[in-house]
Amino acid sequence: MRNLFAVVFSLLFLAPVWANDYYNADYNEQKDTYVGIRIHKNESLSLKYEAEGIDGFRLREDNFGIGAVAGNRLSDNVKVEFETAYNGMKELGNNTTLSVDVWANMFNVYMFQQFDGAVEPYAGLGIGFAAIWGSVNAPYVALSDSVFDLSFQIMLGVNFALNDRVDLNLGLKYQYYGEVEFKQNNAEVAKIDVDGTEFYFGAVYKFSL
């Protein structure tokens, strides 16, 4: 965790300096389309478990996810993006092992403001669908199921343009991935809600179509 905060601190305070030193692009020649990768540091990826006849409980775990993005700048202050990402978790609590794998596909819209042609604070909203594979193992219980559920996310972050082709991206988001239900004899006997608060770091390559 200390290493993560050191990286965040360095990027927040040093990246704008690097960006202003090396960014020489004319804004009128800004590359509007981009593709890139994004690494997620899941601060408390959360699984809320509820089952018939027991008190619900929540398990949390810190781990990593990975994704890819493709987007386009629509105007001076708006851009849109497609994001696809994987997250997973397996955790033991209350004598119960919960396991999920999540593949989320999101359509994101960002509002941003550019400063000095190189630094871009932004806020974004995303909506899409997540495929969730889940399993529950407890005394006398073994359940598994999958679902394709509605997902949404809220994001805050900063882009740093290293040059006219490459941006670094640092942000924080909350994402609700969805809910997987477990059924026996066509009746729901348990469910897991999946959400998380995540730091993310990425890099994109910009080009013109």
MOFEN-V388948 format. One record per helix or strand of 3 or more residues. SS is the DSSP state (H for helix, E for strand). FROM is the first residue (numbers start at 1). LEN is the number of residues. If there is no record, write none. Layout:
SS_FROM_LEN / SS_FROM_LEN
This chain:
H_2_21 / H_27_3 / E_33_19 / E_57_17 / E_78_16 / E_96_20 / E_119_20 / E_141_21 / E_166_19 / E_187_21
